[in-house]
Amino acid sequence: MGKHNEFGKEGEEIAVNYLKKNGYVIKYKNYRYLKAEIDIIARKGDTLAIVEVRSRSSNFIENIAETVTPKKIKLLVIAADHYVTDNNLDVEVRFDIITILKNKSQFELEHLESAFYHF
């Protein structure tokens, strides 16, 4: 596995730990449906958070959260709809982005709730 993939997985674990500390129950990691993958599905109360994790070692070129493309958003919505329907859930669904910026050995985490499309 390349360093980029290792850092991506490390970022997802940091995000999982953050969510757990903040009262979320992790329902699924790396949920796949058709061509879509949801990094983390977490629940807190009656809200299901569909979480896209973005990890970078530099924030120089663009805002990390802005790297989530309309195509990626569409795929996340399709996968989230499938997960909710398949599990017969009656929940509010929210799409979040967790960004993790690595500066040397430090990590900066930002949790953007309701970052895009809501249904």
C-alpha positions as a printed Julia matrix, in Angstrom:
119×3 Matrix{Float64}:
   0.0    0.0    0.0
   1.37   3.42  -0.96
   2.02   6.18   1.55
  -0.99   8.1    0.19
  -3.34   5.17   0.9
  -1.8    4.59   4.33
  -2.34   8.25   5.23
  -5.93   8.03   3.93
  -6.63   5.03   6.17
  -4.95   6.79   9.1
  -7.17   9.8    8.45
 -10.28   7.61   8.5
  -9.24   6.12  11.84
  -8.67   9.59  13.28
 -12.16  10.55  12.05
 -13.73   7.4   13.57
 -12.09   8.1   16.94
 -13.25  11.73  16.81
 -16.84  10.7   16.04
 -16.9    8.11  18.82
 -15.6   10.68  21.32
 -18.42  12.98  20.24
 -21.23  10.5   20.87
 -21.59   8.89  17.45
 -22.01   5.15  16.96
 -20.09   3.88  13.94
 -22.48   1.78  11.86
 -20.26   1.05   8.86
 -16.83   1.87   7.45
 -16.13   1.83   3.72
 -19.71   1.01   2.71
 -19.86   0.16  -0.98
 -22.82   0.26  -3.34
 -22.33   0.07  -7.1
 -19.56   2.59  -7.89
 -19.98   4.5   -4.63
 -18.12   4.23  -1.36
 -19.05   5.95   1.88
 -16.06   6.34   4.2
 -18.06   6.31   7.44
 -21.71   5.86   8.32
 -22.32   7.03  11.88
 -25.44   7.52  13.96
 -26.14   9.96  16.75
 -29.71   9.9   18.03
 -32.1   10.02  15.07
 -29.47  11.38  12.7
 -27.45   9.27  10.32
 -24.24  11.02   9.28
 -22.78  10.03   5.92
 -19.17  11.1    6.36
 -16.63  11.75   3.63
 -13.1   11.92   5.03
 -10.52  14.04   3.24
  -6.9   13.85   4.38
  -4.12  16.06   3.08
  -0.59  16.94   4.06
  -0.92  20.38   2.49
  -3.75  22.91   2.29
  -1.84  25.14  -0.09
  -3.6   24.58  -3.42
  -7.27  24.39  -2.43
  -9.56  24.0    0.53
  -9.7   20.28   1.33
 -13.51  20.23   1.61
 -13.82  21.69  -1.89
 -12.23  18.55  -3.36
 -15.56  16.68  -3.04
 -16.88  16.81  -6.61
 -20.53  16.92  -7.73
 -20.07  13.39  -9.14
 -18.8   12.15  -5.75
 -21.74  13.84  -4.02
 -24.2   12.14  -6.4
 -22.62   8.74  -5.7
 -22.73   9.35  -1.93
 -26.43  10.24  -2.14
 -27.21   7.06  -4.12
 -25.25   4.88  -1.68
 -26.79   6.57   1.37
 -30.29   6.1   -0.04
 -29.55   2.41  -0.62
 -28.18   1.97   2.92
 -31.2    3.65   4.53
 -33.7    1.72   2.38
 -31.87  -1.61   2.72
 -31.8   -1.26   6.52
 -35.37   0.1    6.72
 -34.24   3.11   8.76
 -36.4    6.05   9.79
 -33.71   8.68  10.33
 -32.66  12.12   9.25
 -29.72  11.8    6.86
 -26.95  14.36   6.93
 -23.87  14.56   4.72
 -20.72  15.61   6.54
 -17.11  16.13   5.56
 -14.27  15.6    8.01
 -11.03  17.13   6.86
  -7.72  16.1    8.33
  -4.7   18.25   7.62
  -1.31  16.87   8.59
   1.34  19.43   9.55
   4.55  17.6   10.42
   3.44  15.23  13.21
   0.31  17.22  14.15
  -3.19  16.66  12.8
  -5.85  19.37  12.44
  -9.38  18.0   12.18
 -12.42  19.95  11.02
 -15.95  18.49  11.05
 -18.29  20.16   8.57
 -21.85  19.08   9.36
 -24.45  19.24   6.58
 -21.67  20.01   4.11
 -23.86  19.41   1.04
 -27.11  17.94  -0.31
 -29.72  17.11   2.3
 -32.67  14.72   1.82
